[in-house]
Amino acid sequence: MARQLMWFRSDLRTLDNTALAAAARRGPVIAVFLHCPEQWRGHGHGANKIDFLRRGVKALRDALAGLNIPLVQRDIGRFEAAPQALVALAREHHAEALHFNREYPLDERRRDAAVGDACQAIGLSVHGYTDGLAFEPGELLSGQGDYYRVFTPFAKAWHRRIDAARLALRDTPAPQTRQPIAGDPLPEAPEYPERPVDAALWPAGQEAAADRLARFLRFRARHYAEQRDRPALAGTSELSPYLALGMLSPRQCLQAAMSENDGHLGDGDKGLTSWINELVWREFYQHIVVGFPEVCRYRPFQTHTDKLAWRHDDANFAAWCEGRTGYPLVDAAMRQLVQTGWMHNRLRMVTAMFLTKHLLIDWRRGEAFFLGHLVDGEFAANNGGWQWAASTGTDAAPYFRIFNPTTQASRFDPDGRFIAHYLPELADLPARARHAPPRDGLGTNGYPAPIVDHKAARLRALDAFKALANV
């Protein structure tokens, strides 16, 4: 049987991997990973995401070794070098075919098209697979044959058409006969201008991912609906980094949730169905980047909002980045991001809306800052979330919906525990005072006064959006 090249990208697992299972059925497998640090940096990924990826590749190498599959690695810098590198590897190892799971942002699709052309030129067959999604973009379309622009009808179509075949876990290959090919060590780590967060916060690999999934379903999932918005509680799954790099598949998550929910996806336990809905949201945004590729070109989904008069205020932006806005929930959330490489989902909405509405600063600056710090940085989900908050995207929050960060704090962090953890200068204040510290500075240990007044900022944002009607 002829050798098969399996090209790993954002699918760093041997379990439930569509392309790997298909490759193994055709012959002995040689795994490939192409390191593209210049491209990753160009796409805005920071040290946290890249370090997590590198550790994930190391864990993948160990898992593949248990199947006698060697992992060859090349440091190619940018995507443009991928066709030449893969063709050279195919020739070197006398491979018959190249297999990979598809990725959907625009640059990734262009890269894969170029790889396909190069392989076709030398007679190497290429096989791409749908793996990280239940439906390939273009399979779920509206009654008019268009990509869905709104989540709710997309989700209804998703639930209506989901079936056992799409949810079935892919076979893990049996150990193959050992190949006379040595796996490669990891290339040298790139120099980071910043230090990645402690690796112990985010252990990498499919075993760590499976452990987190099991613990979430056992201890938190049934309380997810009522606890998911409380940042002081361990109420969310914290699985987004593992899904972003494919150390865990959505099918594994859905199958596990169904097992806990008497075989149901769309109804049953409120906590489980609420979490399942978040997985469908994640898929929706992957469809959006294919159906509306302008979002991959720094354009808003709602094209008319490209004329919005954003403010260029570097001092306000720096205060937001550094957690110095004078709004404790916003500042605590930003410090959580910088210190841990992750931010609670409710707080992603609060901080994004604060930047875009209170400070009227372009959402693209915030999107880039998040992507540069998130360990789970994924273009489609990050872009979709930011455009929602900025009222420029799909299902966008109406422009007049502007979160009051003090009200959000009292509602979702009622005793100020989350605030006190990340803003220790406010820990000695009474719980309610942590939401809006006294303006006289007493007991705040130098915590700054608000950089903007909520009511005035709200009116400024409303005026800016209303002005679009006259542009």
Contacts in CASP RR format, 6 or more apart in sequence:
PFRMAT RR
TARGET T0000
AUTHOR 0000-0000-0000
METHOD contacts of the structure
MODEL  1
MARQLMWFRSDLRTLDNTALAAAARRGPVIAVFLHCPEQWRGHGHGANKI
DFLRRGVKALRDALAGLNIPLVQRDIGRFEAAPQALVALAREHHAEALHF
NREYPLDERRRDAAVGDACQAIGLSVHGYTDGLAFEPGELLSGQGDYYRV
FTPFAKAWHRRIDAARLALRDTPAPQTRQPIAGDPLPEAPEYPERPVDAA
LWPAGQEAAADRLARFLRFRARHYAEQRDRPALAGTSELSPYLALGMLSP
RQCLQAAMSENDGHLGDGDKGLTSWINELVWREFYQHIVVGFPEVCRYRP
FQTHTDKLAWRHDDANFAAWCEGRTGYPLVDAAMRQLVQTGWMHNRLRMV
TAMFLTKHLLIDWRRGEAFFLGHLVDGEFAANNGGWQWAASTGTDAAPYF
RIFNPTTQASRFDPDGRFIAHYLPELADLPARARHAPPRDGLGTNGYPAP
IVDHKAARLRALDAFKALANV
1 26 0 8 1.000
1 27 0 8 1.000
1 28 0 8 1.000
2 26 0 8 1.000
2 27 0 8 1.000
2 94 0 8 1.000
2 95 0 8 1.000
2 96 0 8 1.000
2 97 0 8 1.000
3 27 0 8 1.000
3 28 0 8 1.000
3 29 0 8 1.000
3 30 0 8 1.000
3 93 0 8 1.000
3 94 0 8 1.000
3 95 0 8 1.000
3 96 0 8 1.000
3 179 0 8 1.000
4 23 0 8 1.000
4 24 0 8 1.000
4 26 0 8 1.000
4 27 0 8 1.000
4 28 0 8 1.000
4 29 0 8 1.000
4 30 0 8 1.000
4 95 0 8 1.000
4 96 0 8 1.000
4 97 0 8 1.000
4 98 0 8 1.000
4 99 0 8 1.000
5 23 0 8 1.000
5 29 0 8 1.000
5 30 0 8 1.000
5 31 0 8 1.000
5 32 0 8 1.000
5 86 0 8 1.000
5 89 0 8 1.000
5 90 0 8 1.000
5 93 0 8 1.000
5 95 0 8 1.000
5 97 0 8 1.000
5 98 0 8 1.000
5 99 0 8 1.000
6 19 0 8 1.000
6 20 0 8 1.000
6 23 0 8 1.000
6 29 0 8 1.000
6 30 0 8 1.000
6 31 0 8 1.000
6 32 0 8 1.000
6 69 0 8 1.000
6 99 0 8 1.000
6 100 0 8 1.000
7 19 0 8 1.000
7 32 0 8 1.000
7 33 0 8 1.000
7 34 0 8 1.000
7 86 0 8 1.000
7 98 0 8 1.000
7 99 0 8 1.000
7 100 0 8 1.000
8 31 0 8 1.000
8 32 0 8 1.000
8 33 0 8 1.000
8 57 0 8 1.000
8 60 0 8 1.000
8 71 0 8 1.000
8 100 0 8 1.000
9 33 0 8 1.000
9 100 0 8 1.000
9 101 0 8 1.000
9 103 0 8 1.000
9 108 0 8 1.000
10 101 0 8 1.000
10 103 0 8 1.000
10 244 0 8 1.000
10 245 0 8 1.000
10 246 0 8 1.000
11 17 0 8 1.000
11 19 0 8 1.000
11 101 0 8 1.000
11 131 0 8 1.000
11 132 0 8 1.000
11 246 0 8 1.000
11 249 0 8 1.000
12 53 0 8 1.000
12 56 0 8 1.000
12 57 0 8 1.000
12 59 0 8 1.000
12 60 0 8 1.000
12 205 0 8 1.000
12 206 0 8 1.000
12 245 0 8 1.000
12 246 0 8 1.000
12 247 0 8 1.000
13 60 0 8 1.000
13 63 0 8 1.000
13 205 0 8 1.000
13 206 0 8 1.000
13 209 0 8 1.000
13 246 0 8 1.000
13 247 0 8 1.000
13 248 0 8 1.000
13 249 0 8 1.000
14 20 0 8 1.000
14 60 0 8 1.000
14 63 0 8 1.000
14 64 0 8 1.000
14 67 0 8 1.000
14 69 0 8 1.000
14 172 0 8 1.000
14 173 0 8 1.000
14 206 0 8 1.000
15 169 0 8 1.000
15 172 0 8 1.000
15 206 0 8 1.000
15 210 0 8 1.000
15 249 0 8 1.000
15 252 0 8 1.000
16 169 0 8 1.000
16 170 0 8 1.000
16 172 0 8 1.000
16 249 0 8 1.000
16 251 0 8 1.000
16 252 0 8 1.000
17 101 0 8 1.000
17 131 0 8 1.000
17 170 0 8 1.000
17 172 0 8 1.000
17 249 0 8 1.000
18 101 0 8 1.000
18 129 0 8 1.000
18 130 0 8 1.000
18 131 0 8 1.000
18 170 0 8 1.000
19 99 0 8 1.000
19 100 0 8 1.000
19 101 0 8 1.000
19 127 0 8 1.000
19 128 0 8 1.000
19 129 0 8 1.000
19 131 0 8 1.000
20 29 0 8 1.000
20 31 0 8 1.000
20 99 0 8 1.000
20 170 0 8 1.000
20 173 0 8 1.000
21 170 0 8 1.000
21 171 0 8 1.000
21 172 0 8 1.000
21 173 0 8 1.000
22 99 0 8 1.000
22 127 0 8 1.000
22 129 0 8 1.000
23 29 0 8 1.000
23 97 0 8 1.000
23 99 0 8 1.000
23 127 0 8 1.000
24 173 0 8 1.000
24 174 0 8 1.000
24 176 0 8 1.000
26 96 0 8 1.000
26 97 0 8 1.000
27 176 0 8 1.000
28 176 0 8 1.000
28 177 0 8 1.000
28 179 0 8 1.000
29 69 0 8 1.000
29 173 0 8 1.000
29 176 0 8 1.000
30 69 0 8 1.000
30 70 0 8 1.000
30 72 0 8 1.000
30 89 0 8 1.000
30 93 0 8 1.000
30 95 0 8 1.000
30 179 0 8 1.000
30 181 0 8 1.000
31 60 0 8 1.000
31 64 0 8 1.000
31 69 0 8 1.000
31 70 0 8 1.000
31 71 0 8 1.000
31 72 0 8 1.000
32 71 0 8 1.000
32 72 0 8 1.000
32 73 0 8 1.000
32 74 0 8 1.000
32 86 0 8 1.000
32 89 0 8 1.000
33 57 0 8 1.000
33 60 0 8 1.000
33 71 0 8 1.000
33 72 0 8 1.000
33 73 0 8 1.000
33 74 0 8 1.000
34 73 0 8 1.000
34 74 0 8 1.000
34 75 0 8 1.000
34 76 0 8 1.000
34 81 0 8 1.000
34 82 0 8 1.000
34 85 0 8 1.000
34 86 0 8 1.000
35 57 0 8 1.000
35 73 0 8 1.000
35 74 0 8 1.000
35 75 0 8 1.000
35 76 0 8 1.000
35 77 0 8 1.000
35 187 0 8 1.000
36 76 0 8 1.000
36 77 0 8 1.000
36 78 0 8 1.000
36 79 0 8 1.000
36 82 0 8 1.000
37 50 0 8 1.000
37 75 0 8 1.000
37 77 0 8 1.000
37 190 0 8 1.000
38 77 0 8 1.000
38 78 0 8 1.000
39 77 0 8 1.000
39 78 0 8 1.000
39 79 0 8 1.000
39 107 0 8 1.000
40 46 0 8 1.000
40 49 0 8 1.000
40 50 0 8 1.000
40 53 0 8 1.000
41 50 0 8 1.000
41 190 0 8 1.000
43 107 0 8 1.000
43 371 0 8 1.000
43 379 0 8 1.000
44 368 0 8 1.000
44 371 0 8 1.000
44 372 0 8 1.000
45 371 0 8 1.000
45 372 0 8 1.000
45 377 0 8 1.000
46 192 0 8 1.000
46 194 0 8 1.000
46 371 0 8 1.000
46 372 0 8 1.000
46 373 0 8 1.000
47 192 0 8 1.000
47 193 0 8 1.000
47 194 0 8 1.000
47 195 0 8 1.000
47 196 0 8 1.000
48 196 0 8 1.000
48 197 0 8 1.000
48 341 0 8 1.000
48 372 0 8 1.000
48 373 0 8 1.000
48 374 0 8 1.000
48 375 0 8 1.000
49 244 0 8 1.000
49 371 0 8 1.000
49 372 0 8 1.000
49 374 0 8 1.000
49 375 0 8 1.000
49 376 0 8 1.000
49 377 0 8 1.000
50 190 0 8 1.000
50 192 0 8 1.000
50 196 0 8 1.000
51 189 0 8 1.000
51 192 0 8 1.000
51 196 0 8 1.000
51 199 0 8 1.000
52 196 0 8 1.000
52 202 0 8 1.000
52 204 0 8 1.000
52 241 0 8 1.000
52 245 0 8 1.000
52 375 0 8 1.000
53 245 0 8 1.000
54 186 0 8 1.000
54 189 0 8 1.000
55 199 0 8 1.000
55 203 0 8 1.000
55 204 0 8 1.000
55 205 0 8 1.000
56 204 0 8 1.000
56 205 0 8 1.000
56 245 0 8 1.000
56 247 0 8 1.000
57 71 0 8 1.000
57 73 0 8 1.000
57 186 0 8 1.000
58 186 0 8 1.000
58 204 0 8 1.000
59 204 0 8 1.000
59 205 0 8 1.000
59 206 0 8 1.000
59 207 0 8 1.000
59 208 0 8 1.000
59 247 0 8 1.000
60 71 0 8 1.000
60 205 0 8 1.000
60 206 0 8 1.000
61 71 0 8 1.000
61 183 0 8 1.000
61 186 0 8 1.000
63 205 0 8 1.000
63 206 0 8 1.000
64 70 0 8 1.000
64 71 0 8 1.000
65 71 0 8 1.000
66 175 0 8 1.000
67 172 0 8 1.000
67 173 0 8 1.000
67 174 0 8 1.000
67 175 0 8 1.000
67 176 0 8 1.000
68 175 0 8 1.000
68 176 0 8 1.000
68 177 0 8 1.000
68 178 0 8 1.000
68 179 0 8 1.000
69 173 0 8 1.000
69 176 0 8 1.000
69 179 0 8 1.000
70 179 0 8 1.000
70 181 0 8 1.000
70 182 0 8 1.000
70 183 0 8 1.000
71 183 0 8 1.000
71 184 0 8 1.000
72 89 0 8 1.000
72 93 0 8 1.000
72 181 0 8 1.000
72 183 0 8 1.000
72 184 0 8 1.000
73 183 0 8 1.000
73 184 0 8 1.000
73 185 0 8 1.000
73 186 0 8 1.000
73 187 0 8 1.000
74 85 0 8 1.000
74 89 0 8 1.000
74 184 0 8 1.000
75 187 0 8 1.000
75 188 0 8 1.000
76 82 0 8 1.000
76 85 0 8 1.000
79 107 0 8 1.000
79 108 0 8 1.000
79 110 0 8 1.000
79 111 0 8 1.000
80 111 0 8 1.000
80 114 0 8 1.000
82 111 0 8 1.000
82 114 0 8 1.000
82 115 0 8 1.000
83 114 0 8 1.000
83 115 0 8 1.000
83 116 0 8 1.000
83 117 0 8 1.000
83 118 0 8 1.000
83 119 0 8 1.000
84 118 0 8 1.000
86 98 0 8 1.000
86 115 0 8 1.000
86 118 0 8 1.000
86 119 0 8 1.000
87 118 0 8 1.000
87 119 0 8 1.000
87 122 0 8 1.000
87 124 0 8 1.000
89 95 0 8 1.000
90 98 0 8 1.000
90 119 0 8 1.000
90 122 0 8 1.000
90 124 0 8 1.000
91 122 0 8 1.000
93 181 0 8 1.000
95 124 0 8 1.000
96 124 0 8 1.000
96 125 0 8 1.000
97 124 0 8 1.000
97 125 0 8 1.000
97 126 0 8 1.000
97 127 0 8 1.000
98 115 0 8 1.000
98 116 0 8 1.000
98 119 0 8 1.000
98 124 0 8 1.000
98 125 0 8 1.000
98 126 0 8 1.000
98 127 0 8 1.000
99 127 0 8 1.000
99 128 0 8 1.000
99 129 0 8 1.000
100 112 0 8 1.000
100 127 0 8 1.000
100 128 0 8 1.000
100 129 0 8 1.000
101 128 0 8 1.000
101 129 0 8 1.000
101 130 0 8 1.000
101 131 0 8 1.000
101 132 0 8 1.000
102 112 0 8 1.000
102 128 0 8 1.000
102 129 0 8 1.000
102 130 0 8 1.000
102 131 0 8 1.000
102 136 0 8 1.000
103 109 0 8 1.000
103 112 0 8 1.000
104 137 0 8 1.000
104 286 0 8 1.000
104 287 0 8 1.000
104 289 0 8 1.000
104 290 0 8 1.000
104 380 0 8 1.000
105 289 0 8 1.000
105 296 0 8 1.000
105 379 0 8 1.000
105 380 0 8 1.000
106 289 0 8 1.000
106 293 0 8 1.000
106 296 0 8 1.000
106 297 0 8 1.000
107 296 0 8 1.000
109 290 0 8 1.000
112 128 0 8 1.000
115 126 0 8 1.000
116 126 0 8 1.000
119 125 0 8 1.000
119 126 0 8 1.000
120 126 0 8 1.000
130 136 0 8 1.000
131 249 0 8 1.000
132 246 0 8 1.000
132 249 0 8 1.000
132 250 0 8 1.000
132 251 0 8 1.000
132 286 0 8 1.000
133 250 0 8 1.000
133 283 0 8 1.000
133 286 0 8 1.000
133 287 0 8 1.000
134 158 0 8 1.000
134 162 0 8 1.000
134 166 0 8 1.000
134 167 0 8 1.000
134 250 0 8 1.000
134 251 0 8 1.000
134 254 0 8 1.000
134 283 0 8 1.000
135 158 0 8 1.000
135 161 0 8 1.000
135 166 0 8 1.000
135 283 0 8 1.000
135 287 0 8 1.000
137 147 0 8 1.000
137 286 0 8 1.000
137 287 0 8 1.000
137 290 0 8 1.000
137 291 0 8 1.000
138 147 0 8 1.000
138 287 0 8 1.000
138 290 0 8 1.000
138 291 0 8 1.000
140 148 0 8 1.000
140 154 0 8 1.000
140 157 0 8 1.000
140 158 0 8 1.000
140 161 0 8 1.000
140 287 0 8 1.000
141 147 0 8 1.000
141 148 0 8 1.000
142 148 0 8 1.000
142 153 0 8 1.000
147 287 0 8 1.000
147 288 0 8 1.000
147 290 0 8 1.000
147 291 0 8 1.000
147 292 0 8 1.000
148 154 0 8 1.000
148 157 0 8 1.000
148 284 0 8 1.000
148 287 0 8 1.000
149 292 0 8 1.000
149 301 0 8 1.000
149 394 0 8 1.000
150 394 0 8 1.000
150 395 0 8 1.000
151 281 0 8 1.000
151 284 0 8 1.000
151 394 0 8 1.000
151 395 0 8 1.000
152 395 0 8 1.000
154 280 0 8 1.000
154 284 0 8 1.000
154 287 0 8 1.000
155 277 0 8 1.000
155 280 0 8 1.000
155 281 0 8 1.000
155 284 0 8 1.000
158 280 0 8 1.000
158 283 0 8 1.000
159 265 0 8 1.000
159 266 0 8 1.000
159 280 0 8 1.000
162 265 0 8 1.000
166 251 0 8 1.000
167 251 0 8 1.000
167 254 0 8 1.000
167 255 0 8 1.000
167 258 0 8 1.000
168 251 0 8 1.000
169 249 0 8 1.000
169 251 0 8 1.000
169 252 0 8 1.000
169 255 0 8 1.000
170 251 0 8 1.000
197 339 0 8 1.000
197 340 0 8 1.000
197 341 0 8 1.000
197 375 0 8 1.000
201 340 0 8 1.000
201 341 0 8 1.000
201 342 0 8 1.000
201 375 0 8 1.000
202 241 0 8 1.000
202 341 0 8 1.000
202 342 0 8 1.000
202 375 0 8 1.000
204 247 0 8 1.000
205 242 0 8 1.000
205 247 0 8 1.000
206 247 0 8 1.000
206 248 0 8 1.000
208 242 0 8 1.000
208 247 0 8 1.000
209 239 0 8 1.000
209 242 0 8 1.000
209 246 0 8 1.000
209 247 0 8 1.000
209 248 0 8 1.000
210 248 0 8 1.000
210 252 0 8 1.000
212 237 0 8 1.000
212 238 0 8 1.000
212 239 0 8 1.000
212 242 0 8 1.000
213 237 0 8 1.000
213 239 0 8 1.000
213 242 0 8 1.000
213 248 0 8 1.000
213 252 0 8 1.000
213 253 0 8 1.000
213 256 0 8 1.000
214 256 0 8 1.000
216 237 0 8 1.000
216 238 0 8 1.000
216 239 0 8 1.000
217 256 0 8 1.000
217 257 0 8 1.000
217 260 0 8 1.000
220 227 0 8 1.000
220 234 0 8 1.000
220 235 0 8 1.000
220 236 0 8 1.000
220 237 0 8 1.000
221 237 0 8 1.000
221 257 0 8 1.000
221 260 0 8 1.000
221 269 0 8 1.000
221 271 0 8 1.000
221 272 0 8 1.000
221 275 0 8 1.000
222 260 0 8 1.000
222 269 0 8 1.000
222 271 0 8 1.000
222 272 0 8 1.000
223 235 0 8 1.000
223 271 0 8 1.000
224 235 0 8 1.000
224 236 0 8 1.000
224 237 0 8 1.000
224 271 0 8 1.000
224 272 0 8 1.000
224 274 0 8 1.000
224 275 0 8 1.000
225 270 0 8 1.000
225 271 0 8 1.000
225 274 0 8 1.000
226 271 0 8 1.000
227 233 0 8 1.000
227 235 0 8 1.000
228 235 0 8 1.000
228 236 0 8 1.000
228 274 0 8 1.000
228 275 0 8 1.000
228 345 0 8 1.000
228 346 0 8 1.000
229 346 0 8 1.000
229 412 0 8 1.000
230 346 0 8 1.000
230 412 0 8 1.000
230 413 0 8 1.000
231 332 0 8 1.000
231 333 0 8 1.000
231 336 0 8 1.000
231 344 0 8 1.000
231 346 0 8 1.000
231 347 0 8 1.000
231 412 0 8 1.000
231 413 0 8 1.000
231 418 0 8 1.000
232 413 0 8 1.000
232 415 0 8 1.000
232 416 0 8 1.000
232 417 0 8 1.000
232 418 0 8 1.000
232 421 0 8 1.000
236 344 0 8 1.000
236 345 0 8 1.000
237 275 0 8 1.000
238 342 0 8 1.000
239 248 0 8 1.000
239 253 0 8 1.000
240 342 0 8 1.000
240 376 0 8 1.000
240 378 0 8 1.000
240 381 0 8 1.000
241 247 0 8 1.000
241 342 0 8 1.000
241 375 0 8 1.000
241 376 0 8 1.000
241 377 0 8 1.000
242 248 0 8 1.000
243 249 0 8 1.000
243 250 0 8 1.000
243 253 0 8 1.000
243 282 0 8 1.000
243 376 0 8 1.000
243 378 0 8 1.000
244 376 0 8 1.000
244 377 0 8 1.000
244 378 0 8 1.000
244 381 0 8 1.000
250 279 0 8 1.000
250 282 0 8 1.000
250 283 0 8 1.000
253 279 0 8 1.000
254 265 0 8 1.000
254 276 0 8 1.000
254 279 0 8 1.000
257 265 0 8 1.000
257 272 0 8 1.000
257 275 0 8 1.000
257 276 0 8 1.000
258 264 0 8 1.000
258 265 0 8 1.000
260 269 0 8 1.000
260 272 0 8 1.000
261 268 0 8 1.000
261 269 0 8 1.000
261 272 0 8 1.000
261 273 0 8 1.000
262 268 0 8 1.000
264 273 0 8 1.000
265 273 0 8 1.000
265 276 0 8 1.000
266 273 0 8 1.000
266 276 0 8 1.000
267 273 0 8 1.000
282 380 0 8 1.000
282 381 0 8 1.000
284 394 0 8 1.000
285 380 0 8 1.000
285 381 0 8 1.000
285 383 0 8 1.000
285 384 0 8 1.000
285 385 0 8 1.000
286 380 0 8 1.000
288 295 0 8 1.000
288 301 0 8 1.000
288 380 0 8 1.000
288 384 0 8 1.000
288 394 0 8 1.000
289 295 0 8 1.000
289 296 0 8 1.000
289 379 0 8 1.000
289 380 0 8 1.000
289 383 0 8 1.000
292 301 0 8 1.000
294 301 0 8 1.000
294 303 0 8 1.000
295 301 0 8 1.000
295 383 0 8 1.000
295 384 0 8 1.000
295 387 0 8 1.000
296 379 0 8 1.000
298 364 0 8 1.000
299 306 0 8 1.000
300 306 0 8 1.000
300 363 0 8 1.000
300 387 0 8 1.000
300 390 0 8 1.000
300 392 0 8 1.000
300 393 0 8 1.000
301 384 0 8 1.000
301 387 0 8 1.000
301 392 0 8 1.000
301 393 0 8 1.000
301 394 0 8 1.000
301 396 0 8 1.000
302 387 0 8 1.000
302 391 0 8 1.000
302 392 0 8 1.000
302 393 0 8 1.000
302 396 0 8 1.000
304 468 0 8 1.000
304 471 0 8 1.000
305 390 0 8 1.000
305 391 0 8 1.000
305 392 0 8 1.000
305 393 0 8 1.000
305 468 0 8 1.000
307 468 0 8 1.000
307 471 0 8 1.000
308 392 0 8 1.000
308 464 0 8 1.000
308 465 0 8 1.000
308 468 0 8 1.000
309 360 0 8 1.000
309 464 0 8 1.000
309 467 0 8 1.000
310 360 0 8 1.000
310 361 0 8 1.000
310 362 0 8 1.000
311 359 0 8 1.000
311 360 0 8 1.000
311 361 0 8 1.000
312 361 0 8 1.000
313 359 0 8 1.000
313 361 0 8 1.000
316 359 0 8 1.000
316 361 0 8 1.000
316 451 0 8 1.000
316 452 0 8 1.000
317 355 0 8 1.000
317 359 0 8 1.000
317 361 0 8 1.000
317 365 0 8 1.000
318 324 0 8 1.000
319 325 0 8 1.000
319 448 0 8 1.000
319 451 0 8 1.000
320 330 0 8 1.000
320 334 0 8 1.000
320 351 0 8 1.000
320 354 0 8 1.000
320 355 0 8 1.000
320 359 0 8 1.000
320 361 0 8 1.000
321 334 0 8 1.000
321 369 0 8 1.000
322 334 0 8 1.000
323 330 0 8 1.000
323 331 0 8 1.000
323 332 0 8 1.000
323 334 0 8 1.000
323 335 0 8 1.000
324 331 0 8 1.000
324 448 0 8 1.000
324 451 0 8 1.000
325 331 0 8 1.000
325 354 0 8 1.000
325 448 0 8 1.000
325 450 0 8 1.000
325 451 0 8 1.000
325 452 0 8 1.000
326 437 0 8 1.000
326 447 0 8 1.000
326 448 0 8 1.000
326 449 0 8 1.000
326 450 0 8 1.000
326 451 0 8 1.000
327 354 0 8 1.000
327 405 0 8 1.000
327 406 0 8 1.000
327 409 0 8 1.000
327 450 0 8 1.000
328 409 0 8 1.000
328 419 0 8 1.000
328 423 0 8 1.000
328 426 0 8 1.000
328 434 0 8 1.000
328 435 0 8 1.000
328 436 0 8 1.000
328 437 0 8 1.000
328 447 0 8 1.000
329 347 0 8 1.000
329 350 0 8 1.000
329 405 0 8 1.000
329 406 0 8 1.000
329 408 0 8 1.000
329 409 0 8 1.000
329 412 0 8 1.000
329 413 0 8 1.000
329 418 0 8 1.000
329 419 0 8 1.000
329 435 0 8 1.000
330 350 0 8 1.000
330 351 0 8 1.000
330 354 0 8 1.000
330 405 0 8 1.000
331 422 0 8 1.000
331 423 0 8 1.000
332 347 0 8 1.000
332 418 0 8 1.000
332 419 0 8 1.000
332 421 0 8 1.000
332 422 0 8 1.000
332 423 0 8 1.000
333 343 0 8 1.000
333 344 0 8 1.000
333 347 0 8 1.000
333 348 0 8 1.000
333 350 0 8 1.000
333 351 0 8 1.000
333 422 0 8 1.000
334 351 0 8 1.000
335 422 0 8 1.000
335 423 0 8 1.000
336 342 0 8 1.000
336 343 0 8 1.000
336 344 0 8 1.000
336 347 0 8 1.000
336 422 0 8 1.000
337 343 0 8 1.000
337 351 0 8 1.000
337 370 0 8 1.000
337 373 0 8 1.000
337 374 0 8 1.000
338 373 0 8 1.000
339 422 0 8 1.000
341 373 0 8 1.000
341 374 0 8 1.000
341 375 0 8 1.000
342 374 0 8 1.000
342 375 0 8 1.000
342 376 0 8 1.000
343 351 0 8 1.000
343 370 0 8 1.000
343 374 0 8 1.000
346 408 0 8 1.000
346 412 0 8 1.000
348 370 0 8 1.000
348 385 0 8 1.000
348 389 0 8 1.000
349 385 0 8 1.000
349 388 0 8 1.000
349 389 0 8 1.000
349 403 0 8 1.000
350 403 0 8 1.000
350 405 0 8 1.000
350 408 0 8 1.000
352 363 0 8 1.000
352 366 0 8 1.000
352 370 0 8 1.000
352 385 0 8 1.000
352 386 0 8 1.000
352 389 0 8 1.000
352 390 0 8 1.000
353 389 0 8 1.000
353 390 0 8 1.000
353 397 0 8 1.000
353 402 0 8 1.000
353 403 0 8 1.000
354 403 0 8 1.000
354 405 0 8 1.000
355 361 0 8 1.000
355 363 0 8 1.000
355 365 0 8 1.000
355 366 0 8 1.000
356 362 0 8 1.000
356 363 0 8 1.000
356 386 0 8 1.000
356 389 0 8 1.000
356 390 0 8 1.000
356 391 0 8 1.000
356 461 0 8 1.000
357 390 0 8 1.000
357 402 0 8 1.000
357 403 0 8 1.000
357 457 0 8 1.000
357 458 0 8 1.000
357 461 0 8 1.000
358 402 0 8 1.000
358 405 0 8 1.000
358 452 0 8 1.000
358 454 0 8 1.000
358 457 0 8 1.000
358 458 0 8 1.000
358 461 0 8 1.000
359 451 0 8 1.000
359 452 0 8 1.000
359 457 0 8 1.000
360 457 0 8 1.000
360 460 0 8 1.000
360 461 0 8 1.000
360 464 0 8 1.000
363 386 0 8 1.000
363 387 0 8 1.000
363 389 0 8 1.000
363 390 0 8 1.000
363 392 0 8 1.000
364 386 0 8 1.000
366 386 0 8 1.000
367 382 0 8 1.000
367 383 0 8 1.000
367 386 0 8 1.000
370 377 0 8 1.000
370 382 0 8 1.000
370 386 0 8 1.000
371 377 0 8 1.000
371 379 0 8 1.000
371 382 0 8 1.000
374 382 0 8 1.000
384 393 0 8 1.000
384 394 0 8 1.000
387 393 0 8 1.000
387 394 0 8 1.000
387 396 0 8 1.000
388 394 0 8 1.000
388 395 0 8 1.000
388 396 0 8 1.000
388 397 0 8 1.000
389 397 0 8 1.000
390 396 0 8 1.000
391 397 0 8 1.000
391 398 0 8 1.000
391 399 0 8 1.000
391 401 0 8 1.000
391 465 0 8 1.000
399 461 0 8 1.000
399 462 0 8 1.000
399 465 0 8 1.000
400 462 0 8 1.000
400 465 0 8 1.000
402 457 0 8 1.000
402 458 0 8 1.000
402 461 0 8 1.000
402 462 0 8 1.000
404 454 0 8 1.000
405 454 0 8 1.000
406 435 0 8 1.000
406 436 0 8 1.000
406 454 0 8 1.000
409 416 0 8 1.000
409 419 0 8 1.000
409 434 0 8 1.000
409 435 0 8 1.000
409 436 0 8 1.000
410 432 0 8 1.000
410 435 0 8 1.000
413 419 0 8 1.000
413 435 0 8 1.000
414 431 0 8 1.000
415 431 0 8 1.000
416 431 0 8 1.000
416 434 0 8 1.000
416 435 0 8 1.000
419 426 0 8 1.000
419 434 0 8 1.000
419 435 0 8 1.000
420 426 0 8 1.000
420 427 0 8 1.000
420 434 0 8 1.000
423 434 0 8 1.000
423 447 0 8 1.000
425 444 0 8 1.000
425 445 0 8 1.000
425 446 0 8 1.000
425 447 0 8 1.000
426 433 0 8 1.000
426 434 0 8 1.000
426 437 0 8 1.000
426 444 0 8 1.000
426 445 0 8 1.000
426 447 0 8 1.000
427 434 0 8 1.000
428 443 0 8 1.000
428 445 0 8 1.000
429 437 0 8 1.000
429 443 0 8 1.000
429 444 0 8 1.000
437 443 0 8 1.000
437 444 0 8 1.000
437 447 0 8 1.000
438 444 0 8 1.000
439 449 0 8 1.000
441 447 0 8 1.000
441 449 0 8 1.000
END
